[in-house]
Amino acid sequence: MDEPASFRLLNIQGMELRSGTLRPEFSSIDVQMLAPATPAMYILYVQQAGTEYSVRFVKQ
């Protein structure tokens, strides 16, 4: 990642749980606060330089 990117983290129902900016020197997202008891699916959107990427993941 060469330049800042914005991100949005949504649950599978589409509710935004977190958003912010990723910077080249610190590009991680803390997901410890997500559904601690049961596996759940989330969607992460990252937008950088006019391009949007998305990934679905399950936190167990």
C-alpha distance matrix in Angstrom:
0.0 3.8 5.8 7.5 8.2 11.7 13.1 16.7 18.4 21.8 24.7 26.4 28.9 26.2 26.5 23.4 23.1 20.1 17.6 15.3 12.0 8.9 7.7 5.4 8.8 9.8 8.1 11.4 14.2 17.8 20.0 23.1 24.9 24.9 28.3 29.5 32.6 32.0 29.3 27.6 25.1 22.2 19.8 16.2 14.9 11.4 11.4 8.9 10.6 13.7 12.7 13.5 13.0 15.5 16.5 19.8 20.6 23.7 24.1 27.3
3.8 0.0 3.8 7.1 9.1 12.9 15.2 19.0 21.1 24.6 27.7 29.5 31.7 28.8 28.9 25.7 25.6 22.3 19.4 16.7 13.1 10.5 8.2 5.8 9.2 11.3 10.6 14.3 17.0 20.6 23.1 26.1 27.8 28.0 31.5 32.7 36.0 35.5 32.9 31.1 28.6 25.5 22.9 19.3 17.5 13.8 12.8 9.6 10.1 13.7 13.7 15.3 15.5 18.4 19.9 23.3 24.2 27.4 27.7 30.9
5.8 3.8 0.0 3.8 6.5 10.2 13.1 16.8 19.5 22.9 26.3 28.2 30.1 26.9 26.8 23.4 23.5 20.2 16.9 14.0 10.3 8.6 6.6 6.0 9.5 11.1 10.5 14.1 16.2 19.8 22.3 25.5 26.6 27.0 30.6 32.0 35.4 35.0 32.6 30.5 28.0 24.6 21.9 18.2 16.1 12.3 10.8 7.6 8.1 11.8 12.5 14.0 14.9 17.8 19.7 23.0 24.2 27.3 27.5 30.9
7.5 7.1 3.8 0.0 3.8 6.9 10.0 13.7 16.4 19.9 23.3 25.6 27.2 24.0 23.6 20.1 20.1 16.6 13.3 10.2 6.6 5.5 4.5 6.3 9.3 9.7 8.9 12.1 13.6 17.1 19.6 22.7 23.5 24.0 27.7 29.2 32.7 32.4 30.3 28.0 25.7 22.1 19.6 15.9 13.9 10.3 9.1 7.0 8.7 11.6 12.3 12.9 14.0 16.3 18.2 21.3 22.3 25.3 25.3 28.8
8.2 9.1 6.5 3.8 0.0 3.8 6.6 10.3 13.2 16.5 20.0 22.1 23.7 20.4 20.3 17.0 17.3 14.1 10.8 8.5 5.6 5.1 6.6 8.6 11.6 10.9 8.9 11.4 12.1 15.7 17.6 21.1 21.6 21.6 25.1 27.0 30.3 29.7 27.4 24.9 22.4 18.8 16.1 12.4 10.1 6.6 5.6 4.6 7.6 9.6 9.7 9.6 10.5 12.7 14.9 17.9 19.3 22.4 22.7 26.3
11.7 12.9 10.2 6.9 3.8 0.0 3.8 7.1 10.4 13.5 17.2 19.4 20.6 17.3 16.9 13.4 14.0 11.0 7.4 5.7 4.4 6.0 8.8 11.6 14.1 12.5 10.4 11.8 11.3 14.6 16.0 19.5 19.4 19.3 22.8 25.0 28.2 27.7 25.6 22.9 20.4 16.7 14.0 10.6 8.3 5.7 5.3 6.6 9.7 10.5 10.6 9.4 10.6 11.9 14.1 16.6 18.2 21.0 21.3 24.9
13.1 15.2 13.1 10.0 6.6 3.8 0.0 3.8 6.7 10.0 13.5 15.8 17.3 14.2 13.8 10.5 10.9 8.2 5.4 5.5 6.1 7.1 10.7 13.3 15.5 13.1 10.4 10.6 9.2 12.2 13.0 16.6 16.4 15.9 19.2 21.6 24.6 24.0 21.9 19.1 16.7 12.9 10.4 7.0 5.5 4.4 6.3 8.9 12.4 12.6 11.7 9.3 9.4 9.5 11.3 13.3 14.7 17.4 17.7 21.4
16.7 19.0 16.8 13.7 10.3 7.1 3.8 0.0 3.8 6.5 10.2 12.6 13.7 10.5 10.0 6.8 7.7 5.9 4.3 6.8 9.0 10.5 14.2 17.0 18.8 16.1 13.4 12.7 10.2 12.4 12.2 15.6 14.8 13.8 16.8 19.5 22.4 21.6 19.7 16.6 14.3 10.5 8.2 5.9 5.2 6.6 8.8 12.1 15.4 14.8 13.8 10.7 10.6 9.5 10.9 12.0 13.5 15.8 16.2 19.8
18.4 21.1 19.5 16.4 13.2 10.4 6.7 3.8 0.0 3.8 7.0 9.8 11.4 9.1 8.5 5.8 5.6 5.1 6.1 9.1 11.5 12.4 16.2 18.7 20.1 16.9 14.1 12.4 9.3 10.7 9.4 12.8 11.9 10.3 13.1 15.9 18.7 17.8 16.0 12.9 10.8 7.1 5.9 4.6 6.4 8.8 11.8 15.0 18.6 18.0 16.4 13.0 11.9 9.7 9.9 9.8 10.6 12.4 12.6 16.2
21.8 24.6 22.9 19.9 16.5 13.5 10.0 6.5 3.8 0.0 3.8 6.5 7.6 5.4 5.3 4.3 5.4 7.2 8.9 12.4 15.1 16.2 20.0 22.4 23.9 20.7 17.9 16.0 12.8 13.6 11.4 14.3 12.8 10.4 12.2 15.6 17.7 16.5 14.8 11.2 9.1 5.8 5.2 6.4 8.2 11.5 14.2 17.7 21.1 19.9 18.2 14.6 13.5 10.7 10.6 9.6 10.7 11.9 12.6 16.0
24.7 27.7 26.3 23.3 20.0 17.2 13.5 10.2 7.0 3.8 0.0 3.8 5.4 5.4 5.6 6.7 6.9 9.7 12.2 15.7 18.5 19.3 23.1 25.4 26.6 23.3 20.4 18.1 14.7 14.7 11.8 14.0 12.3 9.2 9.8 13.5 14.9 13.3 11.8 8.1 6.6 4.6 6.2 8.8 11.3 14.7 17.7 21.2 24.5 23.4 21.4 17.6 16.1 12.8 11.9 9.6 10.0 10.2 10.9 13.8
26.4 29.5 28.2 25.6 22.1 19.4 15.8 12.6 9.8 6.5 3.8 0.0 3.8 5.4 7.5 9.6 10.6 13.3 15.4 18.8 21.3 22.0 25.7 27.7 29.2 26.1 22.9 20.7 17.7 17.9 14.8 16.9 15.6 12.1 11.9 15.5 16.2 13.8 11.8 8.1 5.9 5.4 6.7 10.2 12.5 16.2 18.9 22.5 25.7 24.2 21.9 18.1 16.4 12.8 11.7 8.9 9.9 10.1 11.9 14.5
28.9 31.7 30.1 27.2 23.7 20.6 17.3 13.7 11.4 7.6 5.4 3.8 0.0 3.8 5.8 9.0 10.7 13.9 16.0 19.7 22.5 23.8 27.5 29.9 31.5 28.3 25.3 23.2 20.0 20.1 17.1 19.1 17.0 13.9 13.5 17.2 17.8 15.7 14.5 10.9 9.4 8.9 9.7 12.8 14.4 18.1 20.4 24.1 27.1 25.2 23.4 19.6 18.6 15.3 14.9 12.5 13.7 13.7 15.2 17.5
26.2 28.8 26.9 24.0 20.4 17.3 14.2 10.5 9.1 5.4 5.4 5.4 3.8 0.0 3.8 6.3 9.0 11.6 13.0 16.6 19.4 20.9 24.7 27.2 29.0 26.0 23.1 21.4 18.2 18.9 16.5 18.9 16.9 14.2 14.9 18.6 19.9 18.1 16.7 12.9 10.8 8.9 8.3 10.7 11.5 15.1 17.1 20.9 23.7 21.8 20.2 16.6 16.0 13.2 13.6 12.0 13.8 14.7 16.1 19.0
26.5 28.9 26.8 23.6 20.3 16.9 13.8 10.0 8.5 5.3 5.6 7.5 5.8 3.8 0.0 3.8 6.2 9.2 11.3 15.0 18.3 20.2 23.9 26.7 28.1 24.9 22.4 20.6 17.1 17.3 15.1 17.2 14.7 12.6 13.5 17.2 18.8 17.7 16.9 13.3 12.1 9.8 10.0 11.6 12.6 15.8 17.8 21.5 24.5 22.9 21.7 18.2 17.8 15.2 15.5 14.1 15.2 15.7 16.2 19.0
23.4 25.7 23.4 20.1 17.0 13.4 10.5 6.8 5.8 4.3 6.7 9.6 9.0 6.3 3.8 0.0 3.8 5.8 7.5 11.2 14.5 16.6 20.3 23.3 24.6 21.5 19.2 17.5 14.2 14.7 13.2 15.6 13.3 11.9 13.8 17.3 19.5 18.9 17.9 14.4 13.0 9.9 9.4 9.8 10.5 13.1 15.1 18.6 21.7 20.5 19.6 16.2 16.1 13.9 14.5 13.9 14.9 15.9 16.0 19.2
23.1 25.6 23.5 20.1 17.3 14.0 10.9 7.7 5.6 5.4 6.9 10.6 10.7 9.0 6.2 3.8 0.0 3.8 7.1 10.6 14.1 15.8 19.4 22.4 23.2 19.8 17.7 15.6 11.9 11.7 10.1 12.1 9.6 8.7 11.1 14.2 16.8 16.7 16.1 13.1 12.4 9.5 10.1 10.1 11.8 14.0 16.5 19.7 23.0 22.4 21.4 18.0 17.4 15.1 15.0 14.1 14.2 14.6 13.9 16.9
20.1 22.3 20.2 16.6 14.1 11.0 8.2 5.9 5.1 7.2 9.7 13.3 13.9 11.6 9.2 5.8 3.8 0.0 3.8 7.0 10.5 12.3 15.8 19.0 19.7 16.4 14.6 12.8 9.4 9.8 9.4 11.9 10.1 10.1 13.3 15.9 19.0 19.1 18.2 15.5 14.4 11.1 10.9 9.5 10.6 11.9 14.2 17.0 20.4 20.3 19.5 16.5 16.1 14.5 14.8 14.8 14.9 15.9 15.1 18.3
17.6 19.4 16.9 13.3 10.8 7.4 5.4 4.3 6.1 8.9 12.2 15.4 16.0 13.0 11.3 7.5 7.1 3.8 0.0 3.8 7.2 9.7 13.2 16.5 17.7 14.8 13.0 12.2 9.5 11.2 11.7 14.7 13.4 13.5 16.9 19.3 22.5 22.5 21.2 18.4 16.8 13.1 11.8 9.5 9.3 9.6 11.3 13.8 17.0 17.0 16.7 14.1 14.3 13.6 14.7 15.6 16.3 18.1 17.6 21.0
15.3 16.7 14.0 10.2 8.5 5.7 5.5 6.8 9.1 12.4 15.7 18.8 19.7 16.6 15.0 11.2 10.6 7.0 3.8 0.0 3.8 6.8 9.9 13.5 14.6 12.0 10.8 10.9 9.2 11.4 13.0 15.9 15.3 16.0 19.6 21.6 25.1 25.2 23.9 21.3 19.7 16.0 14.4 11.5 10.8 9.7 10.7 12.3 15.3 16.1 16.2 14.3 14.8 14.9 16.3 17.7 18.4 20.4 19.7 23.2
12.0 13.1 10.3 6.6 5.6 4.4 6.1 9.0 11.5 15.1 18.5 21.3 22.5 19.4 18.3 14.5 14.1 10.5 7.2 3.8 0.0 3.8 6.4 10.0 11.5 9.6 8.6 9.9 9.6 12.5 14.8 17.8 17.9 18.6 22.3 24.1 27.6 27.6 26.0 23.6 21.7 18.0 16.1 12.6 11.4 9.1 9.5 10.0 12.8 14.3 14.6 13.5 14.2 15.1 16.6 18.8 19.5 21.9 21.4 24.8
8.9 10.5 8.6 5.5 5.1 6.0 7.1 10.5 12.4 16.2 19.3 22.0 23.8 20.9 20.2 16.6 15.8 12.3 9.7 6.8 3.8 0.0 3.8 6.8 8.5 6.5 5.0 7.2 8.2 11.6 14.2 17.2 18.1 18.8 22.5 23.9 27.4 27.3 25.4 23.4 21.5 18.0 16.1 12.4 11.6 8.8 9.7 9.5 12.6 14.7 14.4 13.5 13.4 14.5 15.6 18.0 18.4 20.9 20.4 23.8
7.7 8.2 6.6 4.5 6.6 8.8 10.7 14.2 16.2 20.0 23.1 25.7 27.5 24.7 23.9 20.3 19.4 15.8 13.2 9.9 6.4 3.8 0.0 3.8 5.5 5.2 5.5 8.9 10.9 14.1 17.1 19.8 21.0 22.0 25.8 26.9 30.4 30.6 28.6 26.8 25.0 21.6 19.7 16.0 15.0 11.8 12.0 10.6 12.9 15.7 15.9 15.8 15.9 17.5 18.6 21.2 21.5 24.1 23.5 26.7
5.4 5.8 6.0 6.3 8.6 11.6 13.3 17.0 18.7 22.4 25.4 27.7 29.9 27.2 26.7 23.3 22.4 19.0 16.5 13.5 10.0 6.8 3.8 0.0 3.8 5.6 6.0 9.8 12.7 15.9 18.9 21.6 23.3 24.1 27.8 28.6 32.1 32.1 29.9 28.4 26.4 23.3 21.4 17.7 16.8 13.4 13.6 11.5 13.4 16.6 16.4 16.8 16.5 18.5 19.3 22.2 22.4 25.1 24.6 27.7
8.8 9.2 9.5 9.3 11.6 14.1 15.5 18.8 20.1 23.9 26.6 29.2 31.5 29.0 28.1 24.6 23.2 19.7 17.7 14.6 11.5 8.5 5.5 3.8 0.0 3.8 6.4 9.5 12.7 15.2 18.6 20.8 22.7 24.1 27.8 28.1 31.7 32.1 30.3 29.0 27.5 24.6 23.2 19.6 19.3 16.2 16.8 15.1 17.1 20.3 20.1 20.1 19.6 21.1 21.5 24.0 23.7 25.9 24.9 27.7
9.8 11.3 11.1 9.7 10.9 12.5 13.1 16.1 16.9 20.7 23.3 26.1 28.3 26.0 24.9 21.5 19.8 16.4 14.8 12.0 9.6 6.5 5.2 5.6 3.8 0.0 3.8 6.1 9.0 11.4 14.9 17.0 18.9 20.3 24.0 24.3 28.0 28.5 26.7 25.5 24.3 21.4 20.3 16.8 17.0 14.4 15.7 14.9 17.5 20.3 19.7 19.1 18.3 19.2 19.2 21.3 20.7 22.7 21.4 24.2
8.1 10.6 10.5 8.9 8.9 10.4 10.4 13.4 14.1 17.9 20.4 22.9 25.3 23.1 22.4 19.2 17.7 14.6 13.0 10.8 8.6 5.0 5.5 6.0 6.4 3.8 0.0 3.8 6.9 10.1 13.0 15.7 17.6 18.3 22.0 22.7 26.1 26.2 24.1 22.7 21.1 18.2 16.9 13.4 13.6 11.1 12.9 12.5 15.6 18.0 16.9 15.9 14.7 15.5 15.5 17.7 17.3 19.6 18.8 21.8
11.4 14.3 14.1 12.1 11.4 11.8 10.6 12.7 12.4 16.0 18.1 20.7 23.2 21.4 20.6 17.5 15.6 12.8 12.2 10.9 9.9 7.2 8.9 9.8 9.5 6.1 3.8 0.0 3.8 6.6 9.4 12.0 14.2 14.9 18.5 19.0 22.4 22.6 20.7 19.6 18.4 15.7 15.1 12.0 13.3 11.8 14.4 14.8 18.3 20.2 18.7 17.0 15.3 15.1 14.4 15.9 14.8 16.6 15.4 18.3
14.2 17.0 16.2 13.6 12.1 11.3 9.2 10.2 9.3 12.8 14.7 17.7 20.0 18.2 17.1 14.2 11.9 9.4 9.5 9.2 9.6 8.2 10.9 12.7 12.7 9.0 6.9 3.8 0.0 3.8 6.2 9.2 10.8 11.4 15.1 16.0 19.5 19.8 18.1 16.7 15.7 12.9 12.7 10.0 11.8 11.2 14.3 15.6 19.3 20.6 19.1 16.8 15.1 14.2 13.4 14.2 13.1 14.5 13.1 16.1
17.8 20.6 19.8 17.1 15.7 14.6 12.2 12.4 10.7 13.6 14.7 17.9 20.1 18.9 17.3 14.7 11.7 9.8 11.2 11.4 12.5 11.6 14.1 15.9 15.2 11.4 10.1 6.6 3.8 0.0 3.8 5.8 7.7 9.1 12.8 13.0 16.7 17.6 16.5 15.6 15.5 13.2 14.1 12.2 14.6 14.7 17.8 19.3 23.0 24.2 22.7 20.2 18.4 17.0 15.6 15.6 13.8 14.2 11.8 14.3
20.0 23.1 22.3 19.6 17.6 16.0 13.0 12.2 9.4 11.4 11.8 14.8 17.1 16.5 15.1 13.2 10.1 9.4 11.7 13.0 14.8 14.2 17.1 18.9 18.6 14.9 13.0 9.4 6.2 3.8 0.0 3.8 5.4 5.6 9.2 9.8 13.4 13.9 12.8 11.8 12.0 10.2 11.8 11.0 14.1 15.1 18.5 20.6 24.4 25.1 23.3 20.3 18.2 16.0 14.2 13.3 11.1 10.9 8.4 11.0
23.1 26.1 25.5 22.7 21.1 19.5 16.6 15.6 12.8 14.3 14.0 16.9 19.1 18.9 17.2 15.6 12.1 11.9 14.7 15.9 17.8 17.2 19.8 21.6 20.8 17.0 15.7 12.0 9.2 5.8 3.8 0.0 3.8 5.5 8.3 7.6 11.3 12.8 12.7 12.6 13.8 12.8 15.1 14.6 17.8 18.9 22.3 24.3 28.1 28.8 27.1 24.1 22.0 19.7 17.6 16.4 13.7 12.5 9.2 10.5
24.9 27.8 26.6 23.5 21.6 19.4 16.4 14.8 11.9 12.8 12.3 15.6 17.0 16.9 14.7 13.3 9.6 10.1 13.4 15.3 17.9 18.1 21.0 23.3 22.7 18.9 17.6 14.2 10.8 7.7 5.4 3.8 0.0 3.8 6.7 7.1 10.8 12.4 12.9 12.1 13.6 12.4 14.8 14.7 17.8 19.2 22.4 24.8 28.6 28.9 27.4 24.3 22.6 20.1 18.4 16.9 14.7 13.5 10.5 11.9
24.9 28.0 27.0 24.0 21.6 19.3 15.9 13.8 10.3 10.4 9.2 12.1 13.9 14.2 12.6 11.9 8.7 10.1 13.5 16.0 18.6 18.8 22.0 24.1 24.1 20.3 18.3 14.9 11.4 9.1 5.6 5.5 3.8 0.0 3.8 5.8 9.1 9.7 9.6 8.4 9.9 9.1 12.0 12.7 16.1 18.1 21.5 24.3 28.0 28.0 26.2 22.8 20.8 17.9 16.0 13.9 11.7 10.2 7.5 9.4
28.3 31.5 30.6 27.7 25.1 22.8 19.2 16.8 13.1 12.2 9.8 11.9 13.5 14.9 13.5 13.8 11.1 13.3 16.9 19.6 22.3 22.5 25.8 27.8 27.8 24.0 22.0 18.5 15.1 12.8 9.2 8.3 6.7 3.8 0.0 3.8 5.8 6.3 7.3 6.7 9.5 10.1 13.6 15.2 18.7 21.1 24.6 27.5 31.2 30.9 28.9 25.4 23.2 20.0 17.8 15.0 12.7 10.2 7.7 8.2
29.5 32.7 32.0 29.2 27.0 25.0 21.6 19.5 15.9 15.6 13.5 15.5 17.2 18.6 17.2 17.3 14.2 15.9 19.3 21.6 24.1 23.9 26.9 28.6 28.1 24.3 22.7 19.0 16.0 13.0 9.8 7.6 7.1 5.8 3.8 0.0 3.8 6.1 7.9 9.0 12.1 13.0 16.5 17.8 21.4 23.5 27.0 29.6 33.4 33.5 31.4 28.0 25.6 22.6 20.0 17.4 14.5 11.6 8.3 7.5
32.6 36.0 35.4 32.7 30.3 28.2 24.6 22.4 18.7 17.7 14.9 16.2 17.8 19.9 18.8 19.5 16.8 19.0 22.5 25.1 27.6 27.4 30.4 32.1 31.7 28.0 26.1 22.4 19.5 16.7 13.4 11.3 10.8 9.1 5.8 3.8 0.0 3.8 7.1 9.1 12.8 14.6 18.4 20.2 23.8 26.3 29.8 32.6 36.4 36.2 34.0 30.4 27.9 24.6 21.9 18.8 15.9 12.5 9.8 7.8
32.0 35.5 35.0 32.4 29.7 27.7 24.0 21.6 17.8 16.5 13.3 13.8 15.7 18.1 17.7 18.9 16.7 19.1 22.5 25.2 27.6 27.3 30.6 32.1 32.1 28.5 26.2 22.6 19.8 17.6 13.9 12.8 12.4 9.7 6.3 6.1 3.8 0.0 3.8 6.2 10.0 12.6 16.4 18.7 22.4 25.1 28.7 31.6 35.3 34.9 32.4 28.7 26.1 22.6 19.7 16.3 13.5 9.9 8.2 6.2
29.3 32.9 32.6 30.3 27.4 25.6 21.9 19.7 16.0 14.8 11.8 11.8 14.5 16.7 16.9 17.9 16.1 18.2 21.2 23.9 26.0 25.4 28.6 29.9 30.3 26.7 24.1 20.7 18.1 16.5 12.8 12.7 12.9 9.6 7.3 7.9 7.1 3.8 0.0 3.8 7.0 10.0 13.6 16.0 19.7 22.4 26.1 28.9 32.6 32.2 29.4 25.8 23.0 19.5 16.4 12.9 10.0 6.3 5.5 4.2
27.6 31.1 30.5 28.0 24.9 22.9 19.1 16.6 12.9 11.2 8.1 8.1 10.9 12.9 13.3 14.4 13.1 15.5 18.4 21.3 23.6 23.4 26.8 28.4 29.0 25.5 22.7 19.6 16.7 15.6 11.8 12.6 12.1 8.4 6.7 9.0 9.1 6.2 3.8 0.0 3.8 6.7 10.4 13.1 16.7 19.7 23.2 26.3 29.9 29.2 26.5 22.9 20.3 16.6 13.9 10.4 8.3 5.4 5.6 6.8
25.1 28.6 28.0 25.7 22.4 20.4 16.7 14.3 10.8 9.1 6.6 5.9 9.4 10.8 12.1 13.0 12.4 14.4 16.8 19.7 21.7 21.5 25.0 26.4 27.5 24.3 21.1 18.4 15.7 15.5 12.0 13.8 13.6 9.9 9.5 12.1 12.8 10.0 7.0 3.8 0.0 3.8 7.0 10.2 13.5 16.7 20.1 23.3 26.7 25.8 23.1 19.4 16.8 13.1 10.4 6.9 5.6 4.3 6.6 9.0
22.2 25.5 24.6 22.1 18.8 16.7 12.9 10.5 7.1 5.8 4.6 5.4 8.9 8.9 9.8 9.9 9.5 11.1 13.1 16.0 18.0 18.0 21.6 23.3 24.6 21.4 18.2 15.7 12.9 13.2 10.2 12.8 12.4 9.1 10.1 13.0 14.6 12.6 10.0 6.7 3.8 0.0 3.8 6.6 10.0 13.2 16.6 19.8 23.3 22.5 20.0 16.3 13.9 10.4 8.4 5.6 5.4 6.2 7.7 11.1
19.8 22.9 21.9 19.6 16.1 14.0 10.4 8.2 5.9 5.2 6.2 6.7 9.7 8.3 10.0 9.4 10.1 10.9 11.8 14.4 16.1 16.1 19.7 21.4 23.2 20.3 16.9 15.1 12.7 14.1 11.8 15.1 14.8 12.0 13.6 16.5 18.4 16.4 13.6 10.4 7.0 3.8 0.0 3.8 6.6 10.0 13.2 16.5 19.9 18.9 16.3 12.6 10.4 6.8 5.7 4.5 6.5 8.9 10.9 14.4
16.2 19.3 18.2 15.9 12.4 10.6 7.0 5.9 4.6 6.4 8.8 10.2 12.8 10.7 11.6 9.8 10.1 9.5 9.5 11.5 12.6 12.4 16.0 17.7 19.6 16.8 13.4 12.0 10.0 12.2 11.0 14.6 14.7 12.7 15.2 17.8 20.2 18.7 16.0 13.1 10.2 6.6 3.8 0.0 3.8 6.6 10.1 13.2 16.7 16.2 13.8 10.2 8.1 5.5 5.3 6.4 8.0 11.0 12.2 16.0
14.9 17.5 16.1 13.9 10.1 8.3 5.5 5.2 6.4 8.2 11.3 12.5 14.4 11.5 12.6 10.5 11.8 10.6 9.3 10.8 11.4 11.6 15.0 16.8 19.3 17.0 13.6 13.3 11.8 14.6 14.1 17.8 17.8 16.1 18.7 21.4 23.8 22.4 19.7 16.7 13.5 10.0 6.6 3.8 0.0 3.8 6.7 10.1 13.4 12.5 10.3 6.7 5.7 4.4 6.7 9.0 11.4 14.6 16.0 19.8
11.4 13.8 12.3 10.3 6.6 5.7 4.4 6.6 8.8 11.5 14.7 16.2 18.1 15.1 15.8 13.1 14.0 11.9 9.6 9.7 9.1 8.8 11.8 13.4 16.2 14.4 11.1 11.8 11.2 14.7 15.1 18.9 19.2 18.1 21.1 23.5 26.3 25.1 22.4 19.7 16.7 13.2 10.0 6.6 3.8 0.0 3.8 6.6 10.2 10.2 8.2 5.6 5.2 6.3 8.8 11.7 13.7 17.1 18.1 21.9
11.4 12.8 10.8 9.1 5.6 5.3 6.3 8.8 11.8 14.2 17.7 18.9 20.4 17.1 17.8 15.1 16.5 14.2 11.3 10.7 9.5 9.7 12.0 13.6 16.8 15.7 12.9 14.4 14.3 17.8 18.5 22.3 22.4 21.5 24.6 27.0 29.8 28.7 26.1 23.2 20.1 16.6 13.2 10.1 6.7 3.8 0.0 3.8 6.9 6.5 5.5 4.2 6.3 8.8 11.9 15.0 17.4 20.7 21.9 25.7
8.9 9.6 7.6 7.0 4.6 6.6 8.9 12.1 15.0 17.7 21.2 22.5 24.1 20.9 21.5 18.6 19.7 17.0 13.8 12.3 10.0 9.5 10.6 11.5 15.1 14.9 12.5 14.8 15.6 19.3 20.6 24.3 24.8 24.3 27.5 29.6 32.6 31.6 28.9 26.3 23.3 19.8 16.5 13.2 10.1 6.6 3.8 0.0 3.8 5.5 5.4 6.5 8.4 11.6 14.4 17.8 19.9 23.4 24.4 28.1
10.6 10.1 8.1 8.7 7.6 9.7 12.4 15.4 18.6 21.1 24.5 25.7 27.1 23.7 24.5 21.7 23.0 20.4 17.0 15.3 12.8 12.6 12.9 13.4 17.1 17.5 15.6 18.3 19.3 23.0 24.4 28.1 28.6 28.0 31.2 33.4 36.4 35.3 32.6 29.9 26.7 23.3 19.9 16.7 13.4 10.2 6.9 3.8 0.0 3.8 5.6 8.4 11.0 14.5 17.6 21.1 23.4 27.0 28.1 31.8
13.7 13.7 11.8 11.6 9.6 10.5 12.6 14.8 18.0 19.9 23.4 24.2 25.2 21.8 22.9 20.5 22.4 20.3 17.0 16.1 14.3 14.7 15.7 16.6 20.3 20.3 18.0 20.2 20.6 24.2 25.1 28.8 28.9 28.0 30.9 33.5 36.2 34.9 32.2 29.2 25.8 22.5 18.9 16.2 12.5 10.2 6.5 5.5 3.8 0.0 3.8 6.7 10.1 13.4 16.9 20.3 23.0 26.6 28.1 31.9
12.7 13.7 12.5 12.3 9.7 10.6 11.7 13.8 16.4 18.2 21.4 21.9 23.4 20.2 21.7 19.6 21.4 19.5 16.7 16.2 14.6 14.4 15.9 16.4 20.1 19.7 16.9 18.7 19.1 22.7 23.3 27.1 27.4 26.2 28.9 31.4 34.0 32.4 29.4 26.5 23.1 20.0 16.3 13.8 10.3 8.2 5.5 5.4 5.6 3.8 0.0 3.8 6.7 10.2 13.6 17.1 20.0 23.6 25.4 29.1
13.5 15.3 14.0 12.9 9.6 9.4 9.3 10.7 13.0 14.6 17.6 18.1 19.6 16.6 18.2 16.2 18.0 16.5 14.1 14.3 13.5 13.5 15.8 16.8 20.1 19.1 15.9 17.0 16.8 20.2 20.3 24.1 24.3 22.8 25.4 28.0 30.4 28.7 25.8 22.9 19.4 16.3 12.6 10.2 6.7 5.6 4.2 6.5 8.4 6.7 3.8 0.0 3.8 6.8 10.4 13.6 16.6 20.2 22.1 25.8
13.0 15.5 14.9 14.0 10.5 10.6 9.4 10.6 11.9 13.5 16.1 16.4 18.6 16.0 17.8 16.1 17.4 16.1 14.3 14.8 14.2 13.4 15.9 16.5 19.6 18.3 14.7 15.3 15.1 18.4 18.2 22.0 22.6 20.8 23.2 25.6 27.9 26.1 23.0 20.3 16.8 13.9 10.4 8.1 5.7 5.2 6.3 8.4 11.0 10.1 6.7 3.8 0.0 3.8 7.0 10.5 13.4 17.1 19.1 22.7
15.5 18.4 17.8 16.3 12.7 11.9 9.5 9.5 9.7 10.7 12.8 12.8 15.3 13.2 15.2 13.9 15.1 14.5 13.6 14.9 15.1 14.5 17.5 18.5 21.1 19.2 15.5 15.1 14.2 17.0 16.0 19.7 20.1 17.9 20.0 22.6 24.6 22.6 19.5 16.6 13.1 10.4 6.8 5.5 4.4 6.3 8.8 11.6 14.5 13.4 10.2 6.8 3.8 0.0 3.8 6.9 10.0 13.7 15.9 19.5
16.5 19.9 19.7 18.2 14.9 14.1 11.3 10.9 9.9 10.6 11.9 11.7 14.9 13.6 15.5 14.5 15.0 14.8 14.7 16.3 16.6 15.6 18.6 19.3 21.5 19.2 15.5 14.4 13.4 15.6 14.2 17.6 18.4 16.0 17.8 20.0 21.9 19.7 16.4 13.9 10.4 8.4 5.7 5.3 6.7 8.8 11.9 14.4 17.6 16.9 13.6 10.4 7.0 3.8 0.0 3.8 6.5 10.3 12.7 16.2
19.8 23.3 23.0 21.3 17.9 16.6 13.3 12.0 9.8 9.6 9.6 8.9 12.5 12.0 14.1 13.9 14.1 14.8 15.6 17.7 18.8 18.0 21.2 22.2 24.0 21.3 17.7 15.9 14.2 15.6 13.3 16.4 16.9 13.9 15.0 17.4 18.8 16.3 12.9 10.4 6.9 5.6 4.5 6.4 9.0 11.7 15.0 17.8 21.1 20.3 17.1 13.6 10.5 6.9 3.8 0.0 3.8 7.1 10.1 13.3
20.6 24.2 24.2 22.3 19.3 18.2 14.7 13.5 10.6 10.7 10.0 9.9 13.7 13.8 15.2 14.9 14.2 14.9 16.3 18.4 19.5 18.4 21.5 22.4 23.7 20.7 17.3 14.8 13.1 13.8 11.1 13.7 14.7 11.7 12.7 14.5 15.9 13.5 10.0 8.3 5.6 5.4 6.5 8.0 11.4 13.7 17.4 19.9 23.4 23.0 20.0 16.6 13.4 10.0 6.5 3.8 0.0 3.8 6.6 9.7
23.7 27.4 27.3 25.3 22.4 21.0 17.4 15.8 12.4 11.9 10.2 10.1 13.7 14.7 15.7 15.9 14.6 15.9 18.1 20.4 21.9 20.9 24.1 25.1 25.9 22.7 19.6 16.6 14.5 14.2 10.9 12.5 13.5 10.2 10.2 11.6 12.5 9.9 6.3 5.4 4.3 6.2 8.9 11.0 14.6 17.1 20.7 23.4 27.0 26.6 23.6 20.2 17.1 13.7 10.3 7.1 3.8 0.0 3.8 6.3
24.1 27.7 27.5 25.3 22.7 21.3 17.7 16.2 12.6 12.6 10.9 11.9 15.2 16.1 16.2 16.0 13.9 15.1 17.6 19.7 21.4 20.4 23.5 24.6 24.9 21.4 18.8 15.4 13.1 11.8 8.4 9.2 10.5 7.5 7.7 8.3 9.8 8.2 5.5 5.6 6.6 7.7 10.9 12.2 16.0 18.1 21.9 24.4 28.1 28.1 25.4 22.1 19.1 15.9 12.7 10.1 6.6 3.8 0.0 3.8
27.3 30.9 30.9 28.8 26.3 24.9 21.4 19.8 16.2 16.0 13.8 14.5 17.5 19.0 19.0 19.2 16.9 18.3 21.0 23.2 24.8 23.8 26.7 27.7 27.7 24.2 21.8 18.3 16.1 14.3 11.0 10.5 11.9 9.4 8.2 7.5 7.8 6.2 4.2 6.8 9.0 11.1 14.4 16.0 19.8 21.9 25.7 28.1 31.8 31.9 29.1 25.8 22.7 19.5 16.2 13.3 9.7 6.3 3.8 0.0
